[in-house]
Amino acid sequence: MKPSVPCVAVVPARFASSRFPGKPLADILGRPMFWHVADRAARAPELSRVVVATDDERIMAAASEHGVEAVMTSPDHASGTDRIQEAAGLLGLPEETVVVNVQGDEPALNPAMISELVAPFADPKVRVTTLAHRVDPERAKCPDQVKVVWTASGDAMYFSRQPIPHHRDGGEEIYWGHVGMYAYRLPALARFTALPPSYLERKERLEQLRFLENGIPIRVVPTRHTSRGVDRPEDLDVVRRLISESI
């Protein structure tokens, strides 16, 4: 069931990056990376609008050149979530809007993941959603792969860089890896950005724990899809191949 509220994707695209400065402008098959992200997101039928939120005039100029809607935001935001909150205000989105946080370094994004992410908002009680997919026990050991466990009703109990749950008595080891995409109702997003970083958030270095520590539930949606992000320049060849194969 599709949500009955407007759904808008915002793509945070910050120029500065310690590992890959200027990453949103990286060339992929003749177009900047952020264009591919926006193009993939726009294929999700639930979205009425896709907007890039940047802090850099070069990205704004490239967005204008390639016909991508963009807004200029402050360079001082601590996270992409804060940038999305400012962008939502600049765009004057209605309070009932569901805002989808589409990471700016996911040029091979599968649009079906956005459809899965926003589907739970057909339930008016859902305030925030995210995705998770099965990972093998070896991958679960990696602290860069965040793990998640959730309740019988589908709301997240905890996210951790450690393998959770701990399989004390052996048996089949099942782990769910968190996929770092989110969708929020605007009031939940506004409340999150108004709150200070929480204790567990600081310990795990996972900002989504701020929601849980402050009683804001996150609905976890299992997905069979995976994505391949760009963290470093050497990742570009992989996503170029993936995008070429999907054309």
Phi, psi and omega in degrees: 000131179280144176295149181269005181255157178294141179239126183233132176264136174239130182251104177289130184225090181269136182287315184287139176201130183294325182268337186204077179300139179073019185307318182300339182264001181303134183284127174229107179055040173089000178227154179292154184303319183298330178298317180296320178298311181296320180296316179296314181300319184296345179282348176285120188293341182285341185276134176263348187196143174231125186230133174272132177247113185236175177234017190220134182295331180294322177290320177301316181295319179293324178296317178298318180298323185259009174072033179252128177294135182213154174230148178269129180237172184295145175280358189262006183291140180283337183209166176297330179296318177296322179295321179294320178299316178297317181300319179300320178292318180296327181278349180064039183291141177298152184300332182279359183295141168264123181257127179259126177270103180257114183300136185286356180248032180240065184290345178258021181308137174272118182302335179299335179292325177292318178301317178295322184294322185267346183305319182298343182288358168297337174271117184295346180278342182285132184245326181217143175228158173207175184244158174212147176225158181295138174232151181282162184302327180292316178295326181296339179286341185282125181293341177286338175267105180287140178251156181219146170233151184219167184281173178298333179274357174100003180268141183300135172266318182196150171242142180208153172280345176274156176294121176228139001281165174277123183270081187298320186258017179078210183083189183294129179265115180244124178231146176244122178271137180283134173259121191283053172243143181224155167226144185223145161287145186305318179299324178292319178296317180296319180295317180302311184289342177277344182273148175285158175306138185268170184300306182292325175303314180293322182291315183271347187058048180227108187291337181296340177292340176297322175301308186295319181293341180251020172074022177258109185288149176241118177280126181262127181250113176295139179226150175268353182275150173235166178227162178232108181274174178246108177261326185224161180305327182292347177282345187296320182298325180294312182289329175299318179294316180299317180290320178299322182289337183266354181284000000 
